[in-house]
Structure formats: structure tokens, C-alpha cells
Amino acid sequence: MTTIWRFLKVFTLGTWLGGMIFFGFVAGVLFSQLKSIDEAGNIVGILLWGLHIFGIVAAIVFLIVSLVAARSWRGLFQPASILVELMLLVTLVSQVWIMPTMDHLRTQMVSYMNTPANNPLRLQFDHLHVLSVRLETGVLILGIIALIFAVAQKPPRLPSADVASAMPVESPSIK
């Protein structure tokens, strides 16, 4: 694997993970600084949407680079690629199913803050929120492991016949 392909894999995955870590800090600050939980939730929803779109693009770039670097479908079956595929799947589930369902529930509640804790809509929202946090945490853990595999992946070795033919041939010395 050439240096550029390896760089692209580590860069896309590292940037996605960095975004996830940054998102965790920003979400915590929003909920501690904003007076309205509803306002913080709206902002976090927008940020999470952006993070998911970025993650989907990063995963696609990572997998395309894996294919090109390996010059075969085997690139998609390397440990780092399999983990990125799982990250992509979980991110898509969150983006396509969990987030829209939570948005729909928040719309029905009008205000999370003013909805009683035993309200069925709020209970369902809270359940999905816990699931969402667990899935995001899982994606982060998978990403850290995938990054370790991507960094540790050694470039393929040339077959011995190619190495021998690539060696400079010494011309016989005349004595």
C-alpha cells in the first residue's frame, strides 16, 4: 500500500473519530450552558446530523481507498475495513431510523422539558436517546480499533521473484 493510500485511510478515519470526540464535548457544553433543554436538543440534533453525514462520506472514502489500495475485493475484508463497514451500518441505522423517530416524538411532545416523565412519548424518546448514545459510543469504539488496525497494516511485500528482478545487476568487472 502506498503512503498516499495509507494516509487517506488514516486521515478519513481519524477525522471522523475526532469529530465524534469533539461532538461529545460540544453536546455536554450545550446542555450545561443553555437554559432550555429543548434548545440544546435542537442544536445537538443538527450537529449529530452533520456528524452522521460526515461519517458516511468518510466511510465511503475509506472503503474506496481500501479497494484501490488492495486492487481487489479483498480490501473490503481487511479487519479495519470490516470495522468501518460496521461503523457505517450503525451510523445509517441511527441516521435513517433513530434520529427521524426521535424528531417525530419531539414534535409530538412540543416541549421535552414540559412533558411529564411518565408520558409514553417521553418514555419512548428517552429509550431511543439511550439507544442512540450507546450506538454512537459503539461507533467510536469500533473506530478506535479500526484506526489501530489501519495504522498497523503493513504494505504488501513484493514476491521474491519481483524483488530479485528489481535488484540492480552488477556488471562483471574487468581485471
Order of alpha helices (4+ residues) and beta strands (2+ residues): alpha-alpha-alpha-alpha-alpha-alpha
